[in-house]
């Protein structure tokens, strides 16, 4: 089953990355101006919108939850890149370098996926999308608390682990929603 999951995961990530790179070519790396709490809040807005649509059963903005989950993936990757770019002053980074950074972050996430899949199996396949949304929101609240504590934790994983988990959960939802199976995005 893991081979199927990896194929589906890579297909979703390819589509998310394609969107990310196109936006990088359009906007540059304007996201470099964002501090980590601002990125966390941006992800929070997306997850909160998803939950609101799930609870209300209707939406007024003509953008479905699929694009919000793609946004969660890509903003989490931005957060991970920002963590590694701390101390670098420049705002503009060439698209080719950003693409390489994106690939490195995803490679780390795939390693995490394989390790967790070893222990948990494919449990996510039996989860409801609404439950995964709740888990992403919980991880956002945790991340916000860690940020409010200036990154200090007593026993818990830090913000990086939460961003990585949110990427994987968002990808799982996108797999469940058949995102990128028909190459329409």
DRENDRENTI-584816 format. One record per atom (N, C-alpha, C, O): x, y, z; residue number from 0; residue in one letter. Coordinates in steps of 0.02 Angstrom, whole numbers. Layout:
BEGIN
PT       x       y       z    k  r
PT       X       Y       Z  NUM  A
...
This chain:
BEGIN
PT       x       y       z    k  r
PT      41     -60       0    0  X
PT       0       0       0    0  X
PT      43      63       0    0  X
PT      23     115     -27    0  X
PT     103      59      31    1  X
PT     145     119      35    1  X
PT     166     143     -34    1  X
PT     174     203     -44    1  X
PT     176      97     -81    2  X
PT     194     118    -149    2  X
PT     138     160    -180    2  X
PT     151     210    -213    2  X
PT      76     139    -170    3  X
PT      19     177    -195    3  X
PT      17     246    -162    3  X
PT       7     296    -195    3  X
PT      27     247     -96    4  X
PT      26     310     -59    4  X
PT      81     356     -85    4  X
PT      69     416     -95    4  X
PT     141     330     -95    5  X
PT     196     371    -121    5  X
PT     180     399    -190    5  X
PT     195     457    -204    5  X
PT     151     357    -233    6  X
PT     133     382    -300    6  X
PT      81     438    -295    6  X
PT      88     490    -327    6  X
PT      30     427    -254    7  X
PT     -22     478    -245    7  X
PT       7     541    -212    7  X
PT      -9     597    -233    7  X
PT      49     532    -162    8  X
PT      80     588    -127    8  X
PT     122     630    -176    8  X
PT     115     691    -179    8  X
PT     163     595    -215    9  X
PT     206     631    -263    9  X
PT     165     667    -316    9  X
PT     184     721    -338    9  X
PT     110     637    -338   10  X
PT      66     670    -387   10  X
PT      36     734    -359   10  X
PT      34     785    -393   10  X
PT      13     731    -297   11  X
PT     -16     790    -264   11  X
PT      38     843    -255   11  X
PT      27     902    -270   11  X
PT      96     823    -230   12  X
PT     150     871    -219   12  X
PT     172     903    -284   12  X
PT     187     963    -286   12  X
PT     175     864    -337   13  X
PT     194     892    -402   13  X
PT     147     949    -422   13  X
PT     169    1001    -446   13  X
PT      82     938    -412   14  X
PT      32     990    -429   14  X
PT      38    1050    -382   14  X
PT      34    1107    -405   14  X
PT      48    1038    -318   15  X
PT      56    1093    -270   15  X
PT     118    1134    -287   15  X
PT     117    1196    -286   15  X
PT     172    1099    -302   16  X
PT     235    1133    -319   16  X
PT     228    1174    -383   16  X
PT     254    1229    -388   16  X
PT     193    1147    -431   17  X
PT     182    1183    -495   17  X
PT     147    1249    -481   17  X
PT     166    1301    -509   17  X
PT      97    1248    -439   18  X
PT      61    1309    -421   18  X
PT     108    1357    -385   18  X
PT     110    1416    -399   18  X
PT     147    1330    -338   19  X
PT     194    1370    -298   19  X
PT     245    1404    -343   19  X
PT     258    1464    -336   19  X
PT     274    1368    -390   20  X
PT     325    1395    -434   20  X
PT     295    1448    -480   20  X
PT     327    1500    -492   20  X
PT     235    1436    -506   21  X
PT     203    1488    -548   21  X
PT     191    1551    -508   21  X
PT     202    1606    -534   21  X
PT     169    1544    -446   22  X
PT     159    1604    -404   22  X
PT     225    1637    -388   22  X
PT     228    1699    -383   22  X
PT     278    1598    -380   23  X
PT     344    1627    -368   23  X
PT     366    1668    -429   23  X
PT     395    1721    -421   23  X
PT     351    1642    -488   24  X
PT     369    1680    -548   24  X
PT     327    1744    -554   24  X
PT     351    1795    -579   24  X
PT     264    1741    -532   25  X
PT     221    1800    -534   25  X
PT     239    1852    -480   25  X
PT     243    1912    -494   25  X
PT     250    1828    -419   26  X
PT     257    1873    -361   26  X
PT     328    1877    -333   26  X
PT     341    1919    -290   26  X
PT     373    1836    -358   27  X
PT     439    1833    -327   27  X
PT     432    1799    -259   27  X
PT     387    1760    -247   27  X
PT     478    1816    -215   28  X
PT     476    1787    -148   28  X
PT     454    1840     -97   28  X
PT     486    1850     -46   28  X
PT     400    1873    -113   29  X
PT     372    1923     -67   29  X
PT     356    1893       1   29  X
PT     355    1929      51   29  X
PT     345    1828       4   30  X
PT     331    1794      68   30  X
PT     390    1800     116   30  X
PT     381    1788     176   30  X
PT     449    1817      92   31  X
PT     507    1824     136   31  X
PT     497    1878     189   31  X
PT     530    1876     241   31  X
PT     452    1924     176   32  X
PT     439    1978     224   32  X
PT     400    1953     285   32  X
PT     400    1985     338   32  X
PT     367    1895     278   33  X
PT     325    1869     331   33  X
PT     366    1837     387   33  X
PT     412    1798     375   33  X
PT     348    1854     448   34  X
PT     376    1819     506   34  X
PT     337    1754     515   34  X
PT     281    1748     490   34  X
PT     367    1706     550   35  X
PT     334    1641     558   35  X
PT     263    1646     587   35  X
PT     219    1611     561   35  X
PT     250    1687     638   36  X
PT     181    1691     663   36  X
PT     132    1715     609   36  X
PT      74    1695     609   36  X
PT     155    1757     564   37  X
PT     111    1780     509   37  X
PT      96    1723     461   37  X
PT      40    1718     436   37  X
PT     145    1681     448   38  X
PT     134    1623     405   38  X
PT      85    1575     439   38  X
PT      39    1549     407   38  X
PT      96    1564     503   39  X
PT      51    1520     541   39  X
PT     -20    1547     538   39  X
PT     -67    1509     529   39  X
PT     -28    1612     546   40  X
PT     -95    1642     543   40  X
PT    -125    1634     473   40  X
PT    -186    1625     467   40  X
PT     -85    1639     421   41  X
PT    -110    1630     353   41  X
PT    -136    1558     344   41  X
PT    -189    1548     314   41  X
PT     -99    1509     371   42  X
PT    -121    1439     367   42  X
PT    -185    1431     408   42  X
PT    -232    1396     388   42  X
PT    -187    1464     466   43  X
PT    -246    1461     510   43  X
PT    -308    1486     474   43  X
PT    -362    1456     479   43  X
PT    -302    1541     438   44  X
PT    -359    1569     400   44  X
PT    -385    1518     351   44  X
PT    -446    1509     344   44  X
PT    -340    1484     316   45  X
PT    -361    1434     267   45  X
PT    -396    1375     301   45  X
PT    -449    1353     278   45  X
PT    -367    1350     355   46  X
PT    -398    1294     391   46  X
PT    -465    1313     421   46  X
PT    -512    1274     421   46  X
PT    -470    1374     447   47  X
PT    -532    1397     477   47  X
PT    -587    1404     423   47  X
PT    -645    1388     436   47  X
PT    -568    1427     364   48  X
PT    -616    1431     309   48  X
PT    -642    1362     289   48  X
PT    -701    1352     277   48  X
PT    -596    1314     286   49  X
PT    -615    1245     270   49  X
PT    -666    1220     321   49  X
PT    -717    1192     303   49  X
PT    -651    1230     384   50  X
PT    -696    1206     437   50  X
PT    -764    1241     433   50  X
PT    -816    1210     441   50  X
PT    -762    1305     420   51  X
PT    -825    1343     414   51  X
PT    -868    1316     357   51  X
PT    -928    1308     365   51  X
PT    -838    1302     301   52  X
PT    -875    1274     243   52  X
PT    -901    1205     260   52  X
PT    -957    1188     243   52  X
PT    -860    1165     294   53  X
PT    -882    1097     314   53  X
PT    -942    1101     361   53  X
PT    -989    1061     355   53  X
PT    -941    1148     408   54  X
PT    -995    1153     456   54  X
PT   -1058    1182     426   54  X
PT   -1114    1160     441   54  X
PT   -1050    1234     383   55  X
PT   -1109    1267     354   55  X
PT   -1137    1229     294   55  X
PT   -1197    1234     279   55  X
PT   -1094    1192     261   56  X
PT   -1117    1154     203   56  X
PT   -1124    1196     140   56  X
PT   -1143    1170      88   56  X
PT   -1110    1260     145   57  X
PT   -1112    1306      87   57  X
PT   -1054    1354      92   57  X
PT   -1023    1363     145   57  X
PT   -1040    1384      35   58  X
PT    -987    1435      33   58  X
PT   -1010    1492     -11   58  X
PT   -1049    1482     -58   58  X
PT    -985    1551       3   59  X
PT   -1005    1610     -37   59  X
PT    -949    1632     -84   59  X
PT    -963    1666    -133   59  X
PT    -887    1613     -69   60  X
PT    -831    1629    -113   60  X
PT    -820    1570    -159   60  X
PT    -818    1513    -137   60  X
PT    -814    1585    -224   61  X
PT    -809    1531    -274   61  X
PT    -738    1503    -278   61  X
PT    -704    1508    -329   61  X
PT    -716    1474    -222   62  X
PT    -652    1440    -220   62  X
PT    -661    1382    -171   62  X
PT    -673    1393    -111   62  X
PT    -656    1321    -196   63  X
PT    -673    1264    -154   63  X
PT    -617    1248    -104   63  X
PT    -564    1280    -105   63  X
PT    -630    1200     -61   64  X
PT    -582    1185      -8   64  X
PT    -517    1153     -34   64  X
PT    -466    1155      -1   64  X
PT    -520    1125     -94   65  X
PT    -460    1096    -123   65  X
PT    -404    1148    -127   65  X
PT    -348    1134    -108   65  X
PT    -420    1207    -151   66  X
PT    -369    1259    -158   66  X
PT    -343    1281     -89   66  X
PT    -286    1302     -83   66  X
PT    -385    1277     -39   67  X
PT    -364    1294      29   67  X
PT    -314    1242      56   67  X
PT    -265    1260      89   67  X
PT    -327    1178      42   68  X
PT    -279    1127      64   68  X
PT    -213    1133      26   68  X
PT    -160    1122      55   68  X
PT    -216    1151     -38   69  X
PT    -154    1165     -76   69  X
PT    -117    1223     -42   69  X
PT     -56    1221     -34   69  X
PT    -154    1275     -24   70  X
PT    -124    1332      11   70  X
PT     -92    1312      76   70  X
PT     -39    1338      94   70  X
PT    -123    1267     113   71  X
PT     -94    1243     176   71  X
PT     -27    1209     162   71  X
PT      22    1222     196   71  X
PT     -26    1165     112   72  X
PT      37    1132      94   72  X
PT      90    1184      79   72  X
PT     145    1182     107   72  X
PT      74    1231      34   73  X
PT     124    1278      11   73  X
PT     146    1328      65   73  X
PT     204    1347      68   73  X
PT      99    1350     106   74  X
PT     119    1396     160   74  X
PT     161    1359     213   74  X
PT     205    1389     243   74  X
PT     147    1296     225   75  X
PT     189    1258     271   75  X
PT     259    1250     243   75  X
PT     308    1254     281   75  X
PT     265    1239     178   76  X
PT     331    1236     148   76  X
PT     366    1303     155   76  X
PT     426    1306     170   76  X
PT     330    1358     144   77  X
PT     358    1424     154   77  X
PT     385    1431     226   77  X
PT     440    1456     237   77  X
PT     345    1410     274   78  X
PT     366    1415     344   78  X
PT     431    1375     356   78  X
PT     477    1400     389   78  X
PT     434    1315     329   79  X
PT     494    1275     337   79  X
PT     555    1309     304   79  X
PT     610    1307     331   79  X
PT     544    1339     245   80  X
PT     598    1375     212   80  X
PT     620    1435     254   80  X
PT     679    1448     261   80  X
PT     571    1471     281   81  X
PT     587    1530     322   81  X
PT     628    1510     384   81  X
PT     674    1545     404   81  X
PT     611    1452     413   82  X
PT     650    1428     470   82  X
PT     724    1419     451   82  X
PT     769    1437     489   82  X
PT     735    1392     391   83  X
PT     804    1380     369   83  X
PT     838    1444     344   83  X
PT     899    1448     341   83  X
PT     798    1494     325   84  X
PT     826    1556     299   84  X
PT     837    1609     353   84  X
PT     859    1665     338   84  X
PT     824    1592     415   85  X
PT     834    1640     469   85  X
PT     906    1664     467   85  X
PT     953    1625     463   85  X
PT     913    1730     471   86  X
PT     979    1760     468   86  X
PT     998    1786     399   86  X
PT    1044    1826     392   86  X
PT     963    1762     348   87  X
PT     976    1788     280   87  X
PT     932    1849     269   87  X
PT     871    1847     281   87  X
PT     962    1902     248   88  X
PT     928    1966     242   88  X
PT     887    1974     177   88  X
PT     833    2005     179   88  X
PT     912    1948     122   89  X
PT     881    1963      57   89  X
PT     809    1938      54   89  X
PT     791    1885      78   89  X
PT     768    1980      22   90  X
PT     697    1962      13   90  X
PT     687    1922     -50   90  X
PT     646    1876     -52   90  X
PT     724    1939    -102   91  X
PT     714    1906    -166   91  X
PT     764    1849    -175   91  X
PT     825    1858    -170   91  X
PT     736    1790    -188   92  X
PT     776    1730    -199   92  X
PT     757    1704    -268   92  X
PT     698    1701    -284   92  X
PT     806    1685    -309   93  X
PT     790    1661    -376   93  X
PT     743    1600    -374   93  X
PT     748    1558    -329   93  X
PT     699    1597    -423   94  X
PT     649    1544    -426   94  X
PT     682    1475    -426   94  X
PT     655    1428    -396   94  X
PT     739    1468    -460   95  X
PT     772    1403    -463   95  X
PT     796    1381    -393   95  X
PT     792    1322    -376   95  X
PT     820    1428    -354   96  X
PT     841    1412    -285   96  X
PT     781    1395    -242   96  X
PT     784    1348    -201   96  X
PT     727    1432    -251   97  X
PT     665    1418    -213   97  X
PT     640    1348    -231   97  X
PT     618    1311    -187   97  X
PT     642    1331    -294   98  X
PT     619    1264    -314   98  X
PT     661    1209    -281   98  X
PT     634    1159    -258   98  X
PT     727    1219    -279   99  X
PT     771    1170    -245   99  X
PT     755    1166    -171   99  X
PT     755    1111    -142   99  X
PT     742    1222    -139  100  X
PT     724    1223     -68  100  X
PT     658    1186     -57  100  X
PT     652    1148     -10  100  X
PT     610    1198    -100  101  X
PT     544    1164     -96  101  X
PT     556    1089     -99  101  X
PT     528    1051     -58  101  X
PT     596    1067    -147  102  X
PT     609     995    -155  102  X
PT     642     965     -93  102  X
PT     625     910     -72  102  X
PT     689    1002     -62  103  X
PT     723     977      -2  103  X
PT     674     970      56  103  X
PT     676     920      93  103  X
PT     629    1019      64  104  X
PT     580    1014     118  104  X
PT     533     955     108  104  X
PT     517     919     155  104  X
PT     511     946      47  105  X
PT     466     890      32  105  X
PT     502     823      41  105  X
PT     471     775      64  105  X
PT     565     820      23  106  X
PT     603     758      33  106  X
PT     604     740     107  106  X
PT     598     681     125  106  X
PT     613     790     150  107  X
PT     611     777     223  107  X
PT     542     753     244  107  X
PT     535     710     288  107  X
PT     490     781     213  108  X
PT     422     761     230  108  X
PT     407     690     208  108  X
PT     371     653     242  108  X
PT     434     671     151  109  X
PT     423     602     128  109  X
PT     457     553     176  109  X
PT     430     500     189  109  X
PT     516     571     200  110  X
PT     550     528     249  110  X
PT     507     522     312  110  X
PT     500     467     340  110  X
PT     477     577     334  111  X
PT     432     576     392  111  X
PT     371     532     378  111  X
PT     351     492     420  111  X
PT     343     539     318  112  X
PT     286     498     298  112  X
PT     303     424     302  112  X
PT     263     385     329  112  X
PT     360     405     276  113  X
PT     379     334     277  113  X
PT     389     309     348  113  X
PT     368     253     364  113  X
PT     420     349     391  114  X
PT     429     329     460  114  X
PT     363     322     497  114  X
PT     352     273     533  114  X
PT     319     370     488  115  X
PT     254     367     523  115  X
PT     210     312     493  115  X
PT     172     280     529  115  X
PT     216     302     428  116  X
PT     176     249     397  116  X
PT     197     181     424  116  X
PT     156     136     431  116  X
PT     260     174     439  117  X
PT     284     111     469  117  X
PT     248      97     534  117  X
PT     228      40     548  117  X
PT     239     150     575  118  X
PT     208     141     641  118  X
PT     132     142     639  118  X
PT      99     103     673  118  X
PT     103     186     598  119  X
PT      31     196     598  119  X
PT      -5     161     541  119  X
PT     -66     155     541  119  X
PT      33     139     491  120  X
PT       1     109     433  120  X
PT     -36     162     393  120  X
PT     -16     220     391  120  X
PT     -89     142     363  121  X
PT    -128     188     320  121  X
PT    -191     212     356  121  X
PT    -244     218     325  121  X
PT    -185     224     421  122  X
PT    -244     244     461  122  X
PT    -280     304     432  122  X
PT    -341     310     439  122  X
PT    -242     351     401  123  X
PT    -272     412     374  123  X
PT    -325     396     321  123  X
PT    -371     436     312  123  X
PT    -319     340     288  124  X
PT    -367     323     235  124  X
PT    -437     312     264  124  X
PT    -487     321     229  124  X
PT    -441     293     327  125  X
PT    -506     281     359  125  X
PT    -532     342     398  125  X
PT    -585     340     428  125  X
PT    -493     396     395  126  X
PT    -514     457     431  126  X
PT    -561     499     388  126  X
PT    -556     499     326  126  X
PT    -604     536     420  127  X
PT    -647     584     386  127  X
PT    -606     647     371  127  X
PT    -561     666     408  127  X
PT    -623     679     315  128  X
PT    -589     742     298  128  X
PT    -600     794     352  128  X
PT    -555     833     368  128  X
PT    -660     794     382  129  X
PT    -673     843     436  129  X
PT    -629     830     496  129  X
PT    -608     877     530  129  X
PT    -613     767     511  130  X
PT    -568     751     567  130  X
PT    -497     774     551  130  X
PT    -462     800     595  130  X
PT    -476     765     490  131  X
PT    -409     788     470  131  X
PT    -406     865     475  131  X
PT    -355     892     496  131  X
PT    -460     898     455  132  X
PT    -462     971     462  132  X
PT    -454     991     535  132  X
PT    -416    1037     551  132  X
PT    -488     956     580  133  X
PT    -483     970     651  133  X
PT    -411     959     676  133  X
PT    -386     998     717  133  X
PT    -379     907     653  134  X
PT    -310     893     674  134  X
PT    -264     949     650  134  X
PT    -220     971     687  134  X
PT    -274     972     589  135  X
PT    -233    1028     563  135  X
PT    -244    1090     607  135  X
PT    -196    1124     624  135  X
PT    -307    1104     623  136  X
PT    -321    1161     667  136  X
PT    -289    1152     736  136  X
PT    -262    1201     763  136  X
PT    -291    1093     764  137  X
PT    -259    1080     828  137  X
PT    -184    1093     823  137  X
PT    -154    1124     867  137  X
PT    -153    1071     769  138  X
PT     -81    1081     760  138  X
PT     -66    1156     751  138  X
PT     -13    1179     772  138  X
PT    -112    1192     721  139  X
PT    -103    1265     715  139  X
PT    -107    1298     784  139  X
PT     -66    1343     798  139  X
PT    -154    1278     825  140  X
PT    -158    1306     893  140  X
PT     -95    1290     932  140  X
PT     -70    1332     970  140  X
PT     -70    1229     924  141  X
PT      -7    1211     957  141  X
PT      50    1256     933  141  X
PT      89    1281     973  141  X
PT      54    1264     868  142  X
PT     107    1305     838  142  X
PT     103    1376     864  142  X
PT     153    1406     881  142  X
PT      42    1404     865  143  X
PT      33    1472     890  143  X
PT      56    1477     963  143  X
PT      87    1527     983  143  X
PT      41    1427    1003  144  X
PT      61    1428    1074  144  X
PT     137    1425    1080  144  X
PT     167    1462    1119  144  X
PT     169    1383    1040  145  X
PT     242    1378    1041  145  X
PT     272    1445    1019  145  X
PT     320    1469    1049  145  X
PT     244    1475     967  146  X
PT     268    1541     945  146  X
PT     259    1593     999  146  X
PT     304    1634    1010  146  X
PT     202    1592    1033  147  X
PT     190    1640    1087  147  X
PT     239    1630    1145  147  X
PT     253    1676    1183  147  X
PT     265    1568    1152  148  X
PT     314    1553    1204  148  X
PT     386    1560    1177  148  X
PT     433    1533    1205  148  X
PT     393    1599    1122  149  X
PT     459    1611    1091  149  X
PT     495    1546    1073  149  X
PT     557    1542    1077  149  X
PT     457    1496    1053  150  X
PT     485    1433    1029  150  X
PT     505    1384    1084  150  X
PT     529    1330    1069  150  X
PT     495    1402    1145  151  X
PT     514    1359    1201  151  X
PT     460    1307    1215  151  X
PT     400    1323    1219  151  X
PT     481    1245    1221  152  X
PT     435    1191    1241  152  X
PT     468    1152    1297  152  X
PT     529    1150    1303  152  X
PT     428    1121    1338  153  X
PT     454    1081    1393  153  X
PT     464    1008    1373  153  X
PT     513     977    1393  153  X
PT     417     983    1333  154  X
PT     420     912    1316  154  X
PT     399     899    1243  154  X
PT     412     846    1215  154  X
PT     369     948    1212  155  X
PT     337     940    1147  155  X
PT     386     953    1090  155  X
PT     437     986    1098  155  X
PT     367     927    1031  156  X
PT     403     943     970  156  X
PT     393    1018     956  156  X
PT     346    1048     980  156  X
PT     438    1045     917  157  X
PT     433    1116     901  157  X
PT     389    1130     841  157  X
PT     352    1087     817  157  X
PT     394    1191     816  158  X
PT     350    1212     761  158  X
PT     365    1174     697  158  X
PT     319    1161     658  158  X
PT     427    1157     685  159  X
PT     444    1121     623  159  X
PT     404    1056     617  159  X
PT     377    1041     563  159  X
PT     401    1018     670  160  X
PT     364     954     669  160  X
PT     290     966     654  160  X
PT     259     927     618  160  X
PT     262    1019     681  161  X
PT     192    1034     669  161  X
PT     180    1054     596  161  X
PT     131    1033     566  161  X
PT     224    1096     567  162  X
PT     218    1113     497  162  X
PT     222    1051     453  162  X
PT     184    1043     405  162  X
PT     269    1007     470  163  X
PT     277     946     430  163  X
PT     215     901     434  163  X
PT     193     874     384  163  X
PT     188     894     494  164  X
PT     126     854     501  164  X
PT      69     885     462  164  X
PT      29     850     431  164  X
PT      64     951     464  165  X
PT       9     984     427  165  X
PT      16     973     352  165  X
PT     -35     964     318  165  X
PT      77     974     327  166  X
PT      86     959     255  166  X
PT      59     890     241  166  X
PT      20     881     194  166  X
PT      80     841     280  167  X
PT      59     773     265  167  X
PT     -16     764     271  167  X
PT     -47     731     229  167  X
PT     -47     793     323  168  X
PT    -120     788     328  168  X
PT    -155     822     270  168  X
PT    -204     795     244  168  X
PT    -131     879     249  169  X
PT    -162     914     192  169  X
PT    -155     873     128  169  X
PT    -201     869      88  169  X
PT     -97     842     119  170  X
PT     -87     799      60  170  X
PT    -134     739      64  170  X
PT    -163     720      13  170  X
PT    -143     710     123  171  X
PT    -190     654     129  171  X
PT    -260     674     107  171  X
PT    -294     637      72  171  X
PT    -282     734     127  172  X
PT    -349     758     106  172  X
PT    -350     766      31  172  X
PT    -399     746      -2  172  X
PT    -298     795       3  173  X
PT    -297     806     -70  173  X
PT    -298     739    -107  173  X
PT    -327     734    -161  173  X
PT    -266     688     -79  174  X
PT    -271     621    -108  174  X
PT    -343     597    -105  174  X
PT    -370     572    -154  174  X
PT    -374     604     -46  175  X
PT    -444     583     -37  175  X
PT    -491     620     -85  175  X
PT    -541     592    -108  175  X
PT    -475     683    -100  176  X
PT    -517     724    -145  176  X
PT    -499     713    -219  176  X
PT    -527     746    -263  176  X
PT    -453     666    -231  177  X
PT    -431     651    -300  177  X
PT    -400     711    -335  177  X
PT    -405     717    -396  177  X
PT    -369     755    -297  178  X
PT    -335     813    -326  178  X
PT    -275     788    -367  178  X
PT    -238     744    -345  178  X
PT    -268     815    -425  179  X
PT    -212     801    -470  179  X
PT    -216     733    -503  179  X
PT    -168     713    -537  179  X
PT    -270     697    -496  180  X
PT    -275     632    -530  180  X
PT    -289     642    -604  180  X
PT    -268     601    -646  180  X
PT    -324     696    -620  181  X
PT    -339     710    -691  181  X
PT    -297     767    -718  181  X
PT    -310     793    -772  181  X
PT    -246     786    -678  182  X
PT    -202     842    -696  182  X
PT    -241     906    -709  182  X
PT    -223     946    -752  182  X
PT    -296     915    -672  183  X
PT    -334     978    -678  183  X
PT    -325    1016    -613  183  X
PT    -350     996    -560  183  X
PT    -291    1071    -617  184  X
PT    -281    1112    -558  184  X
PT    -271    1183    -577  184  X
PT    -262    1226    -534  184  X
